[in-house]
C-alpha cells in the first residue's frame, strides 16, 4: 500500500478553487450548493457544529442550502438597490 494521506491533505484535494461556482453541478441528490467551495465550507462546518452533527441528514442539508440561498438572494437585492441608487444619482 501507498503512504497514508492526512485528513487535511485529502480535504485540500477535494476543495475547489475560489473562482469556481458556489453552485453544485447537477446531481442525483438535488443539492444546489457546492459545500467544497472555499467560501461555503466554513459556513457548512459552522452549521454542522450548530446542529451538533458531523454528517448532515438530507433534511439538514436542505435547510443549510435554504439558509445560503436566502443570504445570496438578500445580497443580490441589496446590490441591485445600491446600483439603482447610483444610477439615480447620475440622473440628478
N, C-alpha and C positions, 0 to 999 in steps of 0.2 A: 504494500500500500504506500501511497504518497504521504507527504507531510500533512499534518492536520493544520487547518486554517483557523485562525482566531475568529471569534464571532464578529469582531469589529471589521476585520478584513472582508469577511463574507458579506457583511451588511453594506460595505462600500461598493463591492462589486454589483450588488443588487440595486444600488441607488442610481437614479437617472441624473442627468445634467440639469442645471438650473434653467437653461434655455428651452428645455423640453416642456411640453404642455403639462399642466396640473391635472388635465382630464385624462381618464383612463382610456385605453384602446377598447374597442368593443369586446365584451367578454360574456361568457355564459351565465355569469352571476348577476349581471345588470349593474355592477359597480360603475360609478361615474367619475370618481376621484382617484387619481394616482397617488396612493399613500407612500410611494417611494420617492416622490418629488421632494427635494430639499426644503422647500417652503411648507410643505404639507406634513412631512414626517414628524417634526417637533409637536405640531398640533395634535397629530394622531397619538403620539406617545403620551401627551398630557391628558388626552381624553381617556385613554386606557387606564391611566392612573386614577383619574376622577371616578370612573365606574368600577375600579377595583378588579380589572381583568387583564390577563396577559394576552389573551386571544379573544377578539370580539365575536359575538354571535352575529348572524346576518342582520337581525333587527338592530343591534347596537351599531353595526357598520352603517346601516341605512340612516340611523339617527345622526351619526357623526357626519355623513355626507350631506344630510339636510342642513346641519349647522354650517358647514363650509359653504354650501350653495347659497344660503341666506346671507352670509358675510360677503360673498362675491357679488351678489345682487345689490346689497346695500352699498358696497364700494362703487359699483357701476353707476348707481343712481346719484351718489354724491359727486362723482367725477363728471357725470353728464350735467348736473346742475351747475357745477363750477364752470364748465365750458360755456354753458348758456349765459352765465353771468358775465364771463369775459367777452362774449360776443356782443352782449347788450352794452357793455362799456365802450366798445369800439364804435357802436352806432351813435351814441350820445354826442 
